[in-house]
């Protein structure tokens, strides 16, 4: 999954949550006070994978990536 150019504000749980072996590229997003902005180990028996690329984190924002990935989309984008 490619999560690109989004704004998350005042979220008390997870913003981007990769689980069950999924691979997520979280890129160029803004996280404003998001408890678990990017996470790979929440709410499932099997963790997912994530890459944190050029994201902006403001306020009380945490990142919890336990497994990284190198997913690249197979399409062009700006």
N, CA, C and O atoms as a MOPAC input file, in Angstrom:
PM7 MOZYME 1SCF
protein

 N      0.83800 1    -1.16200 1     0.00000 1
 C      0.00000 1     0.00000 1     0.00000 1
 C      0.88700 1     1.23000 1     0.00000 1
 O      1.95900 1     1.23200 1     0.60400 1
 N      0.44300 1     2.25900 1    -0.66900 1
 C      1.16500 1     3.52900 1    -0.71300 1
 C      0.25700 1     4.59500 1    -0.10900 1
 O     -0.77700 1     4.93300 1    -0.68400 1
 N      0.64100 1     5.11900 1     1.04200 1
 C     -0.10900 1     6.16800 1     1.72400 1
 C      0.66800 1     7.45100 1     1.49700 1
 O      1.73900 1     7.64300 1     2.07300 1
 N      0.12800 1     8.33800 1     0.65200 1
 C      0.90100 1     9.47600 1     0.16500 1
 C      0.13600 1    10.79100 1     0.30800 1
 O     -1.02400 1    10.89300 1    -0.09100 1
 N      0.80700 1    11.80400 1     0.88500 1
 C      0.33000 1    13.18100 1     0.89600 1
 C     -1.01300 1    13.36500 1     1.61700 1
 O     -1.94600 1    13.95000 1     1.06700 1
 N     -1.09600 1    12.86500 1     2.83800 1
 C     -2.29900 1    12.99500 1     3.65800 1
 C     -1.98600 1    13.79800 1     4.91300 1
 O     -0.82200 1    13.97500 1     5.27300 1
 N     -3.03100 1    14.28000 1     5.57300 1
 C     -2.87600 1    14.99000 1     6.84200 1
 C     -3.70100 1    14.26100 1     7.89600 1
 O     -4.89500 1    14.02800 1     7.70500 1
 N     -3.06100 1    13.90100 1     9.00800 1
 C     -3.71200 1    13.24700 1    10.14100 1
 C     -3.58200 1    14.18200 1    11.34100 1
 O     -2.47700 1    14.61600 1    11.66400 1
 N     -4.68900 1    14.49700 1    12.00300 1
 C     -4.65400 1    15.44000 1    13.11500 1
 C     -5.45400 1    14.92000 1    14.30800 1
 O     -6.58200 1    14.45100 1    14.15900 1
 N     -4.84400 1    15.01300 1    15.50000 1
 C     -5.49100 1    14.66100 1    16.77100 1
 C     -6.14900 1    13.28000 1    16.75300 1
 O     -7.34700 1    13.14600 1    17.00100 1
 N     -5.35500 1    12.27300 1    16.46000 1
 C     -5.85100 1    10.89200 1    16.44800 1
 C     -5.30000 1    10.18700 1    17.67600 1
 O     -4.08800 1    10.16200 1    17.88700 1
 N     -6.17000 1     9.62000 1    18.47600 1
 C     -5.76300 1     8.98100 1    19.74000 1
 C     -5.35500 1     7.52500 1    19.56900 1
 O     -4.87800 1     6.90300 1    20.51800 1
 N     -5.53300 1     6.98000 1    18.38700 1
 C     -5.10500 1     5.60800 1    18.13200 1
 C     -4.13600 1     5.63400 1    16.95000 1
 O     -3.28400 1     6.52000 1    16.88000 1
 N     -4.24500 1     4.69300 1    16.03100 1
 C     -3.26700 1     4.61700 1    14.94600 1
 C     -3.72400 1     5.38100 1    13.70600 1
 O     -4.91300 1     5.45600 1    13.39400 1
 N     -2.73300 1     5.94700 1    13.01100 1
 C     -2.98300 1     6.60000 1    11.73100 1
 C     -2.79000 1     5.59800 1    10.59900 1
 O     -3.75700 1     5.19500 1     9.95200 1
 N     -1.55500 1     5.19900 1    10.36000 1
 C     -1.22200 1     4.18800 1     9.35400 1
 C     -0.80700 1     2.94300 1    10.11900 1
 O      0.19100 1     2.95800 1    10.83900 1
 N     -1.56200 1     1.87300 1     9.96700 1
 C     -1.34000 1     0.65700 1    10.74800 1
 C     -1.17200 1    -0.53300 1     9.80400 1
 O     -2.15100 1    -1.04300 1     9.25900 1
 N      0.06000 1    -0.96600 1     9.61700 1
 C      0.34000 1    -2.12100 1     8.76700 1
 C      0.30200 1    -3.38300 1     9.61700 1
 O      0.96200 1    -3.46000 1    10.65300 1
 N     -0.47000 1    -4.36900 1     9.17700 1
 C     -0.56100 1    -5.60800 1     9.94700 1
 C     -0.71100 1    -6.82900 1     9.04600 1
 O     -0.90400 1    -6.70000 1     7.83700 1
 N     -0.62300 1    -7.98100 1     9.62900 1
 C     -0.77500 1    -9.26500 1     8.93900 1
 C      0.17200 1    -9.40400 1     7.73500 1
 O     -0.21400 1    -9.92500 1     6.68800 1
 N      1.41600 1    -8.93000 1     7.90300 1
 C      2.43300 1    -9.08500 1     6.86700 1
 C      2.33700 1    -8.09200 1     5.71800 1
 O      3.10100 1    -8.19700 1     4.75900 1
 N      1.42000 1    -7.13000 1     5.78800 1
 C      1.27900 1    -6.13800 1     4.71800 1
 C      2.50600 1    -5.23700 1     4.65700 1
 O      3.22200 1    -5.08400 1     5.64700 1
 N      2.74600 1    -4.64500 1     3.49400 1
 C      3.83200 1    -3.69000 1     3.32000 1
 C      3.24000 1    -2.33000 1     2.99900 1
 O      2.41700 1    -2.20800 1     2.09200 1
 N      3.65500 1    -1.30000 1     3.74100 1
 C      3.11100 1     0.05100 1     3.57200 1
 C      4.25000 1     1.05000 1     3.41900 1
 O      5.16700 1     1.10000 1     4.23800 1
 N      4.17500 1     1.83600 1     2.36400 1
 C      5.07300 1     2.97200 1     2.18800 1
 C      4.29200 1     4.20700 1     2.60400 1
 O      3.37600 1     4.62600 1     1.89500 1
 N      4.63600 1     4.79400 1     3.73600 1
 C      4.01000 1     6.02800 1     4.21500 1
 C      4.93300 1     7.16800 1     3.80300 1
 O      6.04500 1     7.29300 1     4.31600 1
 N      4.46500 1     8.00100 1     2.87200 1
 C      5.34500 1     8.99400 1     2.26100 1
 C      4.69300 1    10.37300 1     2.19000 1
 O      3.55300 1    10.51900 1     1.74800 1
 N      5.44100 1    11.37400 1     2.63400 1
 C      5.04800 1    12.78900 1     2.52000 1
 C      3.69600 1    13.09100 1     3.16000 1
 O      2.90400 1    13.85900 1     2.61300 1
 N      3.43700 1    12.49700 1     4.29700 1
 C      2.23200 1    12.77200 1     5.07100 1
 C      2.56900 1    13.73400 1     6.20200 1
 O      3.73700 1    13.91700 1     6.54500 1
 N      1.54300 1    14.34700 1     6.77700 1
 C      1.71900 1    15.19800 1     7.94700 1
 C      0.93400 1    14.58400 1     9.09000 1
 O     -0.26200 1    14.32000 1     8.96400 1
 N      1.61300 1    14.35800 1    10.20700 1
 C      0.99100 1    13.79500 1    11.39900 1
 C      1.04000 1    14.83900 1    12.50800 1
 O      2.12000 1    15.19300 1    12.98100 1
 N     -0.11900 1    15.33100 1    12.92200 1
 C     -0.23800 1    16.31800 1    13.99500 1
 C     -0.87500 1    15.65700 1    15.20900 1
 O     -2.07500 1    15.38300 1    15.20800 1
 N     -0.09100 1    15.40300 1    16.23000 1
 C     -0.59200 1    14.77100 1    17.46100 1
 C     -1.35900 1    13.47400 1    17.17100 1
 O     -2.55700 1    13.36500 1    17.42900 1
 N     -0.62900 1    12.50600 1    16.62900 1
 C     -1.19200 1    11.18500 1    16.33300 1
 C     -0.45800 1    10.17600 1    17.20400 1
 O      0.75800 1    10.02200 1    17.08800 1
 N     -1.19100 1     9.48600 1    18.07600 1
 C     -0.57000 1     8.59200 1    19.05800 1
 C      0.35900 1     7.57500 1    18.40300 1
 O      1.52800 1     7.49000 1    18.77800 1
 N     -0.12100 1     6.81800 1    17.45300 1
 C      0.68600 1     5.84300 1    16.72000 1
 C      0.57600 1     6.19000 1    15.24000 1
 O     -0.19700 1     5.57500 1    14.50500 1
 N      1.35200 1     7.17800 1    14.80900 1
 C      1.24300 1     7.68300 1    13.43900 1
 C      1.48500 1     6.57500 1    12.41100 1
 O      0.69100 1     6.38800 1    11.48900 1
 N      2.58100 1     5.85000 1    12.58000 1
 C      2.88100 1     4.70800 1    11.71800 1
 C      3.24300 1     3.55800 1    12.64600 1
 O      4.16500 1     3.66800 1    13.45400 1
 N      2.51500 1     2.46000 1    12.52500 1
 C      2.75800 1     1.32000 1    13.41300 1
 C      2.70600 1     0.01800 1    12.62700 1
 O      2.02700 1    -0.08400 1    11.60400 1
 N      3.43600 1    -0.97200 1    13.12500 1
 C      3.43400 1    -2.29200 1    12.47600 1
 C      3.09800 1    -3.41500 1    13.45300 1
 O      3.08700 1    -4.58600 1    13.07100 1
 N      2.82800 1    -3.07200 1    14.69200 1
 C      2.64900 1    -4.13400 1    15.69700 1
 C      1.38900 1    -3.93700 1    16.54900 1
 O      1.39000 1    -4.25600 1    17.73800 1
 N      0.33100 1    -3.42100 1    15.95600 1
 C     -0.90300 1    -3.18400 1    16.70800 1
 C     -2.06600 1    -4.01200 1    16.15800 1
 O     -2.18700 1    -4.19400 1    14.94700 1
 N     -2.90400 1    -4.50200 1    17.04100 1
 C     -4.22700 1    -5.05700 1    16.71900 1
 C     -4.24500 1    -6.29900 1    15.83400 1
 O     -5.27600 1    -6.58200 1    15.22500 1
 N     -3.15500 1    -7.04800 1    15.73700 1
 C     -3.19400 1    -8.32100 1    15.00500 1
 C     -2.11300 1    -9.24700 1    15.54700 1
 O     -1.17100 1    -8.80700 1    16.20600 1
 N     -2.26600 1   -10.52300 1    15.26300 1
 C     -1.29600 1   -11.51200 1    15.74100 1
 C      0.00800 1   -11.45600 1    14.95100 1
 O      1.05800 1   -11.84500 1    15.46000 1
 N     -0.05300 1   -10.97400 1    13.70900 1
 C      1.14400 1   -10.90100 1    12.87300 1
 C      1.42500 1    -9.43900 1    12.51800 1
 O      0.54100 1    -8.72700 1    12.04200 1
 N      2.65000 1    -9.00600 1    12.75000 1
 C      3.03300 1    -7.62400 1    12.44600 1
 C      3.11000 1    -7.40300 1    10.94200 1
 O      3.21900 1    -8.34800 1    10.16000 1
 N      3.05100 1    -6.13700 1    10.55800 1
 C      3.24000 1    -5.75400 1     9.16800 1
 C      4.61000 1    -5.12500 1     8.98800 1
 O      5.46000 1    -5.19100 1     9.87500 1
 N      4.81200 1    -4.51600 1     7.83200 1
 C      6.06100 1    -3.85600 1     7.48400 1
 C      5.73300 1    -2.42900 1     7.04900 1
 O      4.67700 1    -2.19400 1     6.46300 1
 N      6.61400 1    -1.48200 1     7.32400 1
 C      6.36400 1    -0.10000 1     6.91200 1
 C      7.66500 1     0.63000 1     6.63900 1
 O      8.72000 1     0.30500 1     7.18400 1
 N      7.55200 1     1.63500 1     5.77000 1
 C      8.66200 1     2.55600 1     5.50000 1
 C      8.16300 1     3.96700 1     5.77700 1
 O      7.08800 1     4.35500 1     5.31900 1
 N      8.94700 1     4.73100 1     6.52700 1
 C      8.63900 1     6.11000 1     6.91200 1
 C      9.51600 1     7.03400 1     6.06300 1
 O     10.70300 1     7.19800 1     6.34200 1
 N      8.91700 1     7.64200 1     5.01100 1
 C      9.69600 1     8.43900 1     4.06200 1
 C      9.13900 1     9.86200 1     3.96900 1
 O      7.99900 1    10.06600 1     3.55200 1
 N      9.95100 1    10.83400 1     4.36100 1
 C      9.62600 1    12.26400 1     4.22300 1
 C      8.31200 1    12.67300 1     4.88700 1
 O      7.62400 1    13.56600 1     4.39300 1
 N      7.96100 1    12.03700 1     5.98700 1
 C      6.76800 1    12.42200 1     6.73100 1
 C      7.11300 1    13.51900 1     7.73400 1
 O      8.24100 1    13.59200 1     8.22200 1
 N      6.13600 1    14.36700 1     8.03700 1
 C      6.31300 1    15.43400 1     9.01700 1
 C      5.55000 1    15.04200 1    10.26800 1
 O      4.37100 1    14.69500 1    10.20200 1
 N      6.22900 1    15.09700 1    11.41700 1
 C      5.60600 1    14.72700 1    12.68600 1
 C      5.59800 1    15.92700 1    13.60900 1
 O      6.65500 1    16.47900 1    13.91500 1
 N      4.42100 1    16.34100 1    14.05800 1
 C      4.26800 1    17.48700 1    14.95600 1
 C      3.55100 1    17.05900 1    16.22700 1
 O      2.77900 1    16.10000 1    16.23000 1
 N      3.81900 1    17.78600 1    17.30600 1
 C      3.11300 1    17.52900 1    18.55600 1
 C      3.46900 1    16.17900 1    19.14000 1
 O      4.57300 1    15.67500 1    18.93800 1
 N      2.53500 1    15.60200 1    19.85900 1
 C      2.72200 1    14.31900 1    20.53200 1
 C      2.46900 1    13.17900 1    19.54300 1
 O      1.43200 1    12.51900 1    19.59300 1
 N      3.42600 1    12.96000 1    18.65200 1
 C      3.29400 1    11.95500 1    17.59900 1
 C      4.36800 1    10.89600 1    17.78300 1
 O      5.53600 1    11.21900 1    17.99500 1
 N      3.97100 1     9.62600 1    17.70100 1
 C      4.93800 1     8.53600 1    17.83500 1
 C      4.91600 1     7.64000 1    16.60100 1
 O      3.90200 1     7.51600 1    15.91400 1
 N      6.05500 1     7.02500 1    16.34600 1
 C      6.22400 1     6.06000 1    15.26400 1
 C      6.64600 1     4.75000 1    15.91800 1
 O      7.54000 1     4.73700 1    16.76500 1
 N      6.01100 1     3.65500 1    15.53100 1
 C      6.34600 1     2.35300 1    16.10400 1
 C      6.47600 1     1.32000 1    14.98100 1
 O      5.58600 1     0.49800 1    14.76200 1
 N      7.60300 1     1.38600 1    14.28100 1
 C      7.86000 1     0.44800 1    13.18400 1
 C      8.79500 1    -0.63700 1    13.69800 1
 O      9.94900 1    -0.36400 1    14.02900 1
 N      8.30000 1    -1.85700 1    13.76500 1
 C      9.11400 1    -2.97200 1    14.24200 1
 C      9.72100 1    -3.76000 1    13.08700 1
 O     10.68900 1    -4.49500 1    13.28300 1
 N      9.16200 1    -3.61300 1    11.88200 1
 C      9.69200 1    -4.28000 1    10.69400 1
 C      9.62500 1    -3.29100 1     9.53300 1
 O      8.55900 1    -2.76000 1     9.22200 1
 N     10.76100 1    -3.04900 1     8.90000 1
 C     10.78400 1    -2.10500 1     7.78600 1
 C     10.64500 1    -2.82800 1     6.45000 1
 O     10.87300 1    -4.03300 1     6.34700 1
 N     10.26700 1    -2.06700 1     5.44000 1
 C     10.15800 1    -2.63100 1     4.09200 1
 C     10.76100 1    -1.65500 1     3.09600 1
 O     11.07300 1    -0.51400 1     3.44000 1
 N     10.92100 1    -2.10200 1     1.88300 1
 C     11.44800 1    -1.24500 1     0.82100 1
 C     10.48600 1    -1.23100 1    -0.35900 1
 O     10.90800 1    -1.22500 1    -1.51500 1
 N      9.18500 1    -1.22600 1    -0.05700 1
 C      8.15900 1    -1.21200 1    -1.10600 1
 C      8.29300 1     0.04000 1    -1.97100 1
 O      8.47500 1     1.14500 1    -1.46000 1
 N      8.19900 1    -0.14900 1    -3.28600 1
 C      8.18300 1     0.98400 1    -4.22300 1
 C      7.00800 1     0.79300 1    -5.17000 1
 O      6.84200 1    -0.28100 1    -5.74800 1
 N      6.19200 1     1.83100 1    -5.33000 1
 C      5.05100 1     1.71300 1    -6.24400 1
 C      5.50600 1     1.47200 1    -7.68400 1
 O      6.58700 1     1.90400 1    -8.08400 1
 N      4.68400 1     0.79200 1    -8.43900 1
 C      5.02000 1     0.51200 1    -9.83600 1
 C      4.34300 1     1.50900 1   -10.79300 1
 O      4.04600 1     1.17500 1   -11.94000 1
 N      4.10600 1     2.72200 1   -10.30800 1
 C      3.48900 1     3.78000 1   -11.11000 1
 C      4.22100 1     5.09500 1   -10.83800 1
 O      4.89900 1     5.24200 1    -9.82100 1
 N      4.07700 1     6.03600 1   -11.75200 1
 C      4.70400 1     7.34400 1   -11.58200 1
 C      3.77600 1     8.25000 1   -10.77400 1
 O      2.55400 1     8.14000 1   -10.87400 1
 N      4.35400 1     9.14100 1    -9.97800 1
 C      3.56600 1    10.10600 1    -9.20900 1
 C      4.43600 1    11.30200 1    -8.86900 1
 O      5.66300 1    11.21400 1    -8.88800 1
 N      3.78100 1    12.44100 1    -8.55100 1
 C      4.49700 1    13.65400 1    -8.17100 1
 C      4.05500 1    14.08300 1    -6.80200 1
 O      4.53800 1    15.09100 1    -6.28600 1

